Amino acid sequence: MSRIGRLPVIVPAGVNVQINGSEVHVKGPKGELKRVFTPSVEIKLEGDNILVTRNSELAQARALHGTTRAVIQNMVTGVSTGFTKVLEIDGVGYRPDMEESTLVLYLGFSHPVRIEPREGISFEVDTKARQFKVMGYNVEVVGQVAADIRKIRPPEPYKGKGIHYLGEKIRRKAGKSAKTKA
């Protein structure tokens, strides 16, 4: 039995869950999410708990048992509290800024990079700390948007300049050393 899959997903107050066969629809104060899961796992709503059980002991059903439960947990958490990724900018002259809802990044290019938020995504900028947050209710979209932004100017290994996640460890390389003449 899957250690993650056997745990119930607790539905908080203010979140509405509808299960129609293998389709799960979750609606909360932050937004609503809908997803169709494989029929090899059974999803039931009992009171304020969602239970995920597998129908067989096939390898596919065993593999998807914990994954299905984790995805449902992320859906419930997303529509109730939301998800946040914090990114940090290092480098002289590099900084984030906001123009209405658009994120504007000054990263040493000849032009500022403007990023329009996708549906369900919002940005928040702390200019003093040179940090910005990517916030939303769908964990997959929040992670993808943060990864796409990081890809614009990834941290380089010599000085560490670029965009990185808060707390991310950057592997540093030693630069060229001066040649000594004997």
C-alpha positions in Angstrom: 0.0 0.0 0.0 1.3 3.5 -0.9 2.2 5.5 2.2 1.2 8.7 0.5 -1.8 7.3 -1.3 -3.5 5.9 1.7 -3.6 9.3 3.5 -6.9 11.2 3.2 -7.0 14.6 1.6 -8.7 16.9 4.1 -11.1 19.5 2.4 -11.0 22.8 4.3 -14.0 25.0 4.8 -14.9 27.2 1.8 -13.7 24.6 -0.7 -16.3 22.7 -2.8 -15.3 19.3 -4.2 -17.3 17.4 -6.8 -16.3 13.9 -7.9 -17.9 12.4 -11.1 -16.3 9.0 -11.7 -12.6 9.8 -12.3 -13.2 13.5 -12.8 -12.5 15.8 -9.9 -13.7 19.4 -9.8 -12.4 21.6 -7.0 -13.7 25.2 -6.4 -12.5 27.6 -3.7 -11.9 31.2 -2.9 -8.7 31.5 -5.1 -10.1 29.8 -8.2 -11.3 26.4 -9.6 -9.5 23.4 -11.0 -10.8 20.4 -12.9 -8.9 17.2 -13.8 -9.6 13.8 -15.1 -7.6 10.9 -13.5 -7.0 7.4 -14.7 -9.8 4.9 -13.9 -7.3 2.5 -12.3 -7.6 4.5 -9.1 -10.9 5.1 -7.3 -11.6 8.5 -5.8 -14.4 8.9 -3.1 -15.6 11.8 -1.1 -16.5 10.9 2.5 -17.5 13.9 4.6 -14.6 16.4 4.6 -12.1 13.8 3.3 -11.2 12.6 -0.1 -10.0 9.0 -0.2 -8.0 7.5 -3.1 -7.8 3.7 -3.4 -6.6 1.5 -6.2 -8.7 -1.1 -8.0 -5.9 -3.6 -8.7 -2.4 -4.4 -7.9 -1.1 -3.8 -11.4 2.2 -1.8 -11.7 0.4 1.2 -13.3 -2.3 1.4 -10.5 0.4 1.1 -7.8 2.5 3.9 -9.5 -0.5 6.2 -9.8 -2.0 5.7 -6.4 0.2 8.2 -4.5 0.6 10.5 -7.5 -3.2 10.9 -7.8 -3.6 11.7 -4.1 -0.7 14.2 -4.2 -2.2 16.0 -7.3 -5.7 16.2 -5.6 -4.0 17.6 -2.4 -2.3 20.2 -4.6 -5.6 21.1 -6.2 -7.3 21.6 -2.8 -4.4 23.6 -1.4 -4.2 25.7 -4.5 -7.8 26.8 -4.5 -7.8 27.4 -0.7 -4.4 29.1 0.0 -2.6 29.3 -3.3 1.1 28.7 -4.2 4.1 31.1 -4.3 7.6 30.9 -5.8 10.1 33.5 -4.8 12.8 34.4 -7.2 15.8 36.7 -6.6 17.9 38.7 -8.9 21.7 39.2 -8.4 23.9 41.5 -10.5 24.8 45.1 -10.8 22.0 47.1 -12.4 19.7 44.0 -12.4 16.3 44.7 -10.9 12.6 43.8 -11.0 9.8 46.3 -11.4 6.0 46.4 -11.9 3.9 48.3 -14.5 0.3 47.7 -13.5 0.1 43.8 -13.6 3.1 43.4 -15.9 6.5 42.2 -14.5 9.4 44.3 -15.9 12.9 42.9 -15.5 16.0 44.9 -16.1 18.7 42.2 -16.7 21.5 43.9 -18.6 20.0 43.5 -22.0 19.5 46.5 -24.3 15.8 46.5 -23.4 13.7 45.6 -20.4 12.0 42.2 -20.4 8.2 42.5 -19.9 6.3 39.5 -18.8 2.5 39.5 -19.0 0.8 37.3 -16.3 -1.0 34.2 -17.5 -4.6 33.5 -16.3 -4.5 32.8 -12.6 -1.0 34.1 -12.1 0.0 37.4 -10.4 3.3 39.0 -9.5 4.5 40.9 -6.5 7.8 42.8 -6.4 10.1 43.8 -3.5 12.5 46.2 -5.2 14.7 46.7 -2.1 15.5 43.0 -1.7 15.5 42.5 -5.5 13.0 39.7 -5.2 9.7 39.0 -6.8 7.0 36.4 -6.2 5.0 34.4 -8.7 1.6 33.5 -7.2 -1.3 31.5 -8.3 -3.7 28.6 -7.5 -2.3 26.0 -9.9 1.0 24.6 -8.7 2.0 23.4 -12.2 1.5 26.8 -13.8 3.2 28.7 -11.0 6.3 26.4 -11.3 6.3 26.6 -15.1 6.1 30.4 -15.1 8.9 30.7 -12.5 11.1 28.3 -14.5 10.4 30.3 -17.7 11.4 33.5 -16.0 14.5 32.0 -14.5 15.5 30.8 -18.0 15.6 34.4 -19.3 18.9 35.0 -17.4 20.0 31.9 -15.5 22.7 32.4 -12.8 26.2 32.1 -14.2 28.8 30.1 -12.3 31.6 32.7 -12.0 29.9 35.7 -10.3 26.4 34.2 -9.7 24.7 37.0 -11.7 21.2 36.2 -12.9 17.8 35.0 -11.7 17.6 32.2 -9.2 15.1 30.8 -6.7 15.3 32.1 -3.1 17.6 29.8 -1.2 18.9 28.0 -4.4 22.5 27.0 -4.1 24.5 28.2 -7.1 27.5 26.0 -8.0 30.4 28.4 -8.4 33.6 27.9 -10.4 37.0 29.4 -9.8 38.0 32.0 -12.4 41.2 32.1 -14.3 44.2 32.3 -12.0 47.2 34.5 -12.9 50.1 32.7 -14.5 53.3 33.0 -12.5 56.6 33.5 -14.2 59.7 31.9 -12.6 
